[in-house]
Amino acid sequence: MKKKYLIIVLSVICIIGIYMNYKMSNPYPEVTNTSFKIKINEKYDIIQTSATTCDFVRDADIHQLNILVRRVDRVNWNEKFVILENLDHKYYIYNLKNNELFSYTNENNFEIAKHKYNIDLNLKNKKYFDRVPINN
């Protein structure tokens, strides 16, 4: 009888250990109430303050915040361009060199523009980028 209880206790401890290891290996769960920013460069950031409020902004660090695209869902960038998709499935290309923002209402036109500007990037979920917590 003692062996049976010992096996049950060890099994429960093992299951708890596996669960805790999984939770700790996923520091950015899909649903979070934590605010964060993704630094694109010294001038541009993606700032998330809630599950549906995530903006592509310029000059966040100098308190002259300029929101360029609201409700960002997916993003990627290189040294010349930032590409974005928002929660309304609108697509954007932002030229970092001359501060031009182009918007597209469908993915096909967006892909044509990416080819035109020679942008070899794919949109990625924000979870794939380094996040810096924002203190509220």
SULRA-V505890 format. One record per helix or strand of 3 or more residues. SS is the DSSP state (~ for helix, > for strand). FROM is the first residue (numbers start at 0). LEN is the number of residues. If there is no record, write none. Layout:
BEGIN
SS&FROM&LEN  SS&FROM&LEN
END
This chain:
BEGIN
~&1&24  >&35&4  >&43&5  >&53&5  ~&59&3  >&65&4  >&71&6  >&80&6  >&90&5  >&99&5  ~&106&10  ~&125&3
END
